[in-house]
Amino acid sequence: MNNPVELFKQERKKRIASFAENTALKNAAKEFNVASNSAQYSYNFSWLGRPIIQYPQDIIAMQEIIWEVKPDLIIEIGIAHGGSLICYASILQLIGHGQIVGIDIDIRKHNKKEIEDHFIFSQNRIKMIEGSSLSGDVLQQVKELAKGNEKIIVSLDSNHTHEHVLQELRLYAPFVSKGSYIVVFDTIVEDLPEGYFSEVRPWGIGNNPKTAVKDFLEENDQFVIDHEIDNKLMISVAPEGYLKRIW
């Protein structure tokens, strides 16, 4: 092959695939994932001034997905400080196309003010809905926003219990367009040691986003895990959580 651009892409694809069998790298990544989660490593970063509670690897993965899909709409469940909302909206602004709707059961007033005061918000790419992602009212609002949009990405990052995530997957997966993704964050919970969290949480091993993904995929063959993303990132809070719609 004489095309250096395509050659580079093929070499990268081959290298990423090889990581699936790279035991040393996988073990090192696992050790870092365990140690960094307990140290709240994901809280260290911001995007254009807003805290973005994500790992840099997952931020890059989402950027790649948004660039590839060029969505008309991104549905993000879980707003927190709004960093991801600002991040995804800023990428849409660079593309020159698309909107994002953020959903949260409790949008804190100070966070809402910071988001609305951000210059990216003034570009009319961000909408926010306060309420439960599982409520009929919120779902109806999302359906109205989704009308006429052909390419849609969904991101789930709210309540991490098995039942809640499974219900979100069932309700929001139908919005996802073929070739696009529904990304389930914090599947890493299943891979952390028992009793890992010092504080009491309603989720844990056997009851978390990864177990919900497993059940969802057993009942829905329109989606598959994009293992290439897992192999590429190695360090992530969403292992086996990048689900691509194939039909």
C-alpha positions as CSV (number, residue, x, y, z in Angstrom):
1,M,0.0,0.0,0.0
2,N,1.4,3.4,-1.1
3,N,-1.1,5.6,0.7
4,P,0.7,6.7,4.0
5,V,-2.5,7.9,5.6
6,E,-4.3,4.6,5.1
7,L,-1.1,2.7,6.1
8,F,-1.0,4.5,9.4
9,K,-4.7,3.8,10.0
10,Q,-4.2,0.1,9.3
11,E,-1.1,-0.1,11.6
12,R,-3.0,1.6,14.4
13,K,-6.0,-0.8,14.0
14,K,-3.6,-3.8,14.1
15,R,-1.9,-2.5,17.2
16,I,-5.1,-1.8,19.0
17,A,-6.3,-5.4,18.2
18,S,-3.1,-6.8,19.6
19,F,-3.8,-5.1,23.0
20,A,-6.5,-7.7,23.6
21,E,-3.7,-10.3,24.1
22,N,-1.2,-7.9,25.8
23,T,-1.3,-9.4,29.3
24,A,1.3,-7.0,30.8
25,L,-0.5,-3.9,29.5
26,K,-3.9,-5.2,30.6
27,N,-2.6,-6.0,34.1
28,A,-1.0,-2.6,34.4
29,A,-4.2,-0.9,33.3
30,K,-6.2,-3.0,35.8
31,E,-4.0,-1.9,38.6
32,F,-4.3,1.7,37.6
33,N,-8.1,1.5,37.3
34,V,-8.4,0.1,40.8
35,A,-6.0,2.5,42.4
36,S,-7.2,5.6,40.6
37,N,-10.9,5.0,41.3
38,S,-10.3,4.9,45.0
39,A,-8.2,8.2,44.7
40,Q,-11.1,9.9,42.8
41,Y,-8.8,10.5,39.9
42,S,-11.7,11.3,37.6
43,Y,-12.5,14.5,39.6
44,N,-9.1,16.1,38.6
45,F,-10.1,17.4,35.2
46,S,-12.2,20.1,33.5
47,W,-13.3,21.1,30.1
48,L,-13.3,24.7,29.1
49,G,-13.4,25.6,32.8
50,R,-16.2,23.2,34.0
51,P,-15.4,20.1,36.0
52,I,-15.8,17.0,33.9
53,I,-15.9,13.9,36.1
54,Q,-14.5,11.5,33.5
55,Y,-11.2,9.8,32.7
56,P,-9.2,11.5,29.9
57,Q,-9.3,8.3,27.9
58,D,-13.1,8.3,27.9
59,I,-13.3,12.0,27.0
60,I,-11.1,11.2,24.0
61,A,-13.3,8.2,23.1
62,M,-16.4,10.3,23.2
63,Q,-14.7,13.0,21.0
64,E,-13.9,10.3,18.4
65,I,-17.5,9.0,18.5
66,I,-19.0,12.4,18.1
67,W,-16.6,13.3,15.2
68,E,-17.4,9.9,13.5
69,V,-21.2,10.1,13.9
70,K,-21.6,13.9,13.6
71,P,-25.0,13.6,15.5
72,D,-28.0,15.8,15.1
73,L,-28.7,15.2,18.8
74,I,-26.8,13.8,21.9
75,I,-28.9,12.7,24.8
76,E,-26.9,12.8,28.1
77,I,-28.4,11.4,31.3
78,G,-26.5,12.8,34.3
79,I,-25.3,16.4,34.3
80,A,-23.5,16.9,37.6
81,H,-21.2,19.9,37.2
82,G,-21.9,20.1,33.4
83,G,-18.4,19.4,32.2
84,S,-19.5,16.7,29.8
85,L,-22.4,18.8,28.6
86,I,-20.0,21.7,27.8
87,C,-17.5,19.2,26.3
88,Y,-19.9,17.6,23.9
89,A,-21.5,20.9,22.9
90,S,-18.2,22.4,22.2
91,I,-17.3,19.5,19.8
92,L,-20.7,20.0,18.1
93,Q,-19.9,23.7,17.8
94,L,-16.6,22.8,16.1
95,I,-18.4,20.4,13.7
96,G,-21.0,23.2,13.1
97,H,-24.0,20.9,13.7
98,G,-26.1,19.3,16.4
99,Q,-27.6,19.9,19.9
100,I,-27.3,18.1,23.2
101,V,-30.0,17.6,25.9
102,G,-28.8,17.0,29.4
103,I,-31.2,15.2,31.9
104,D,-30.8,15.1,35.6
105,I,-33.1,14.4,38.5
106,D,-31.5,17.3,40.4
107,I,-29.8,20.1,38.5
108,R,-28.1,22.0,41.3
109,K,-28.7,25.8,41.1
110,H,-25.1,26.7,41.2
111,N,-24.2,24.2,38.5
112,K,-27.1,25.3,36.3
113,K,-26.0,28.9,36.6
114,E,-22.4,28.1,35.7
115,I,-23.6,26.1,32.6
116,E,-25.9,28.9,31.5
117,D,-23.3,31.5,32.0
118,H,-20.8,29.6,29.9
119,F,-20.1,31.0,26.4
120,I,-20.8,27.6,24.8
121,F,-24.3,27.8,26.2
122,S,-24.9,31.0,24.2
123,Q,-24.4,29.0,21.0
124,N,-27.9,27.4,21.5
125,R,-26.5,23.9,21.4
126,I,-27.5,22.9,25.0
127,K,-30.9,22.1,26.5
128,M,-31.5,20.8,30.1
129,I,-34.4,18.8,31.5
130,E,-34.8,18.3,35.3
131,G,-36.5,15.1,36.3
132,S,-36.1,11.4,36.4
133,S,-34.9,9.8,33.2
134,L,-37.4,7.1,33.7
135,S,-40.5,9.4,34.0
136,G,-43.0,9.5,31.2
137,D,-42.9,13.3,31.2
138,V,-39.1,13.5,30.7
139,L,-39.3,10.8,28.0
140,Q,-42.0,12.7,26.2
141,Q,-39.9,15.8,26.2
142,V,-36.9,13.9,24.8
143,K,-39.2,12.4,22.1
144,E,-40.2,15.9,21.0
145,L,-36.6,17.0,20.9
146,A,-35.6,13.9,18.9
147,K,-38.2,14.4,16.2
148,G,-36.6,14.9,12.8
149,N,-33.1,14.0,14.0
150,E,-31.6,11.2,12.1
151,K,-28.3,10.6,14.0
152,I,-28.5,10.4,17.8
153,I,-25.9,9.4,20.5
154,V,-27.0,8.5,24.0
155,S,-24.8,8.7,27.2
156,L,-25.9,7.1,30.5
157,D,-24.2,8.4,33.6
158,S,-26.8,8.8,36.5
159,N,-28.0,6.2,39.0
160,H,-25.7,3.2,38.6
161,T,-28.0,0.4,40.0
162,H,-28.6,-2.6,37.7
163,E,-32.4,-2.0,37.5
164,H,-32.2,1.7,36.8
165,V,-29.5,1.4,34.1
166,L,-31.4,-1.5,32.5
167,Q,-34.6,0.6,32.3
168,E,-32.6,3.5,30.8
169,L,-31.2,1.2,28.2
170,R,-34.6,-0.1,27.3
171,L,-36.1,3.4,27.1
172,Y,-33.3,5.3,25.4
173,A,-31.6,2.7,23.1
174,P,-34.4,3.1,20.5
175,F,-33.3,6.7,20.0
176,V,-29.8,5.6,18.8
177,S,-29.3,5.5,15.1
178,K,-27.6,2.7,13.2
179,G,-23.9,3.1,13.4
180,S,-24.1,5.3,16.5
181,Y,-23.7,4.5,20.2
182,I,-25.3,4.3,23.6
183,V,-22.4,4.7,26.1
184,V,-22.9,3.3,29.6
185,F,-20.5,4.8,32.1
186,D,-19.3,3.3,35.4
187,T,-19.4,-0.3,34.2
188,I,-16.0,-0.4,36.0
189,V,-18.0,-1.0,39.2
190,E,-18.3,-4.7,38.4
191,D,-14.5,-5.0,38.1
192,L,-13.5,-3.4,41.4
193,P,-12.8,-5.4,44.5
194,E,-15.6,-6.3,46.9
195,G,-16.1,-3.6,49.6
196,Y,-14.1,-1.1,47.4
197,F,-16.1,2.0,48.3
198,S,-15.8,3.3,51.8
199,E,-19.2,5.0,51.7
200,V,-22.5,3.1,51.4
201,R,-23.8,3.0,47.8
202,P,-26.9,1.4,46.3
203,W,-24.8,-0.4,43.7
204,G,-21.9,-2.8,43.8
205,I,-20.6,-6.1,42.4
206,G,-23.5,-7.9,40.8
207,N,-25.7,-4.8,40.8
208,N,-24.3,-2.1,38.5
209,P,-24.2,-0.8,34.9
210,K,-22.1,-3.7,33.5
211,T,-24.6,-6.3,34.8
212,A,-27.4,-4.2,33.2
213,V,-25.5,-4.1,29.9
214,K,-25.2,-7.9,30.0
215,D,-28.9,-8.4,30.5
216,F,-29.7,-5.7,27.9
217,L,-27.6,-7.3,25.2
218,E,-29.2,-10.7,25.9
219,E,-32.6,-9.2,25.0
220,N,-31.5,-6.8,22.2
221,D,-29.4,-7.9,19.3
222,Q,-29.3,-4.5,17.7
223,F,-26.3,-3.5,19.8
224,V,-22.9,-5.0,20.3
225,I,-20.0,-4.1,22.6
226,D,-17.3,-2.2,20.6
227,H,-14.3,-4.1,21.9
228,E,-12.0,-2.0,19.7
229,I,-12.7,1.0,22.0
230,D,-12.0,-1.2,25.1
231,N,-8.7,-2.4,23.6
232,K,-7.7,1.1,22.6
233,L,-8.5,2.8,26.0
234,M,-7.4,0.1,28.5
235,I,-7.9,2.7,31.2
236,S,-11.6,3.6,31.4
237,V,-14.6,3.8,33.7
238,A,-16.8,2.3,30.9
239,P,-15.2,-1.1,30.0
240,E,-17.7,-3.0,27.8
241,G,-20.0,0.1,28.0
242,Y,-19.5,1.4,24.5
243,L,-22.4,-0.2,22.7
244,K,-22.7,0.3,18.9
245,R,-26.0,-0.1,17.1
246,I,-25.4,-2.5,14.2
247,W,-28.9,-2.6,12.7
